[in-house]
Amino acid sequence: MNKLYDVQDINFNDDVMLLTVNGECYHVAVKDASDRLFQASDIDRRLYKIAPSGYGIHWITLDEDLSIQGLLKIATIEEKVT
């Protein structure tokens, strides 16, 4: 199975999701992505599963599913320092 997206890492810095996809780091305002995720505890935010196809992310305790494509549409890319 080919992956649509290769999600390497998901972290949170307050209300910003730091999403590493295909080697690029994206910043997503959690408030813009999901009300459930925005109101969730740090523990609930860390309990997720990435779809084997790379299509989306499922937050287990929140019963929330977000597509990678949708997240990337609202994200800003982190500029690389050279």
C-alpha positions as CSV (number, residue, x, y, z in Angstrom):
1,M,0.0,0.0,0.0
2,N,1.4,3.4,-1.0
3,K,1.0,6.1,1.6
4,L,-0.8,9.2,0.5
5,Y,1.2,11.2,3.1
6,D,4.1,10.2,5.3
7,V,3.3,11.6,8.8
8,Q,6.5,11.5,10.8
9,D,5.5,13.5,13.9
10,I,2.6,15.3,15.7
11,N,3.2,17.6,18.6
12,F,1.4,20.4,20.2
13,N,2.7,23.8,21.4
14,D,-0.2,25.3,23.3
15,D,-2.9,25.7,20.7
16,V,-0.7,25.0,17.7
17,M,-0.3,21.6,16.2
18,L,3.2,20.9,14.8
19,L,2.7,18.4,12.1
20,T,5.7,16.9,10.2
21,V,4.6,15.4,6.9
22,N,6.8,14.3,4.0
23,G,9.8,15.9,5.8
24,E,8.2,19.3,6.1
25,C,7.0,20.9,9.4
26,Y,3.6,22.5,9.3
27,H,1.9,24.7,12.0
28,V,-1.8,24.3,12.3
29,A,-4.0,26.5,14.6
30,V,-5.9,23.9,16.6
31,K,-8.9,26.2,16.9
32,D,-9.2,26.3,13.1
33,A,-8.8,22.5,12.8
34,S,-11.2,21.1,15.3
35,D,-13.3,22.3,18.3
36,R,-12.9,18.9,20.0
37,L,-9.2,19.0,19.7
38,F,-9.1,22.6,20.8
39,Q,-10.9,21.8,24.0
40,A,-9.1,18.6,24.6
41,S,-6.6,17.9,27.4
42,D,-2.9,17.4,26.6
43,I,-3.3,13.7,27.3
44,D,-6.2,13.4,24.9
45,R,-4.3,15.3,22.2
46,R,-1.4,12.7,22.5
47,L,-3.7,9.7,22.0
48,Y,-3.9,9.4,18.3
49,K,-3.4,6.9,15.5
50,I,-2.3,7.7,12.0
51,A,-4.1,5.8,9.2
52,P,-1.8,3.3,7.6
53,S,-2.6,4.9,4.2
54,G,-1.4,8.3,5.6
55,Y,-4.8,9.7,4.8
56,G,-5.7,11.0,8.2
57,I,-5.4,11.0,12.0
58,H,-7.8,9.5,14.5
59,W,-7.8,10.8,18.1
60,I,-9.0,7.8,20.1
61,T,-10.5,9.3,23.2
62,L,-12.0,12.2,21.3
63,D,-13.5,10.1,18.5
64,E,-12.2,12.8,16.1
65,D,-10.9,12.2,12.6
66,L,-9.0,14.8,10.6
67,S,-7.6,14.4,7.1
68,I,-4.0,15.3,6.4
69,Q,-5.1,17.1,3.3
70,G,-7.5,19.2,5.2
71,L,-4.9,20.1,7.9
72,L,-2.3,21.0,5.2
73,K,-4.9,23.4,3.6
74,I,-5.1,25.5,6.8
75,A,-1.5,25.1,7.8
76,T,1.5,27.4,7.5
77,I,4.9,25.8,6.7
78,E,7.8,26.3,9.0
79,E,10.6,28.1,7.2
80,K,13.9,26.3,7.2
81,V,16.8,28.1,8.6
82,T,19.9,27.8,6.4
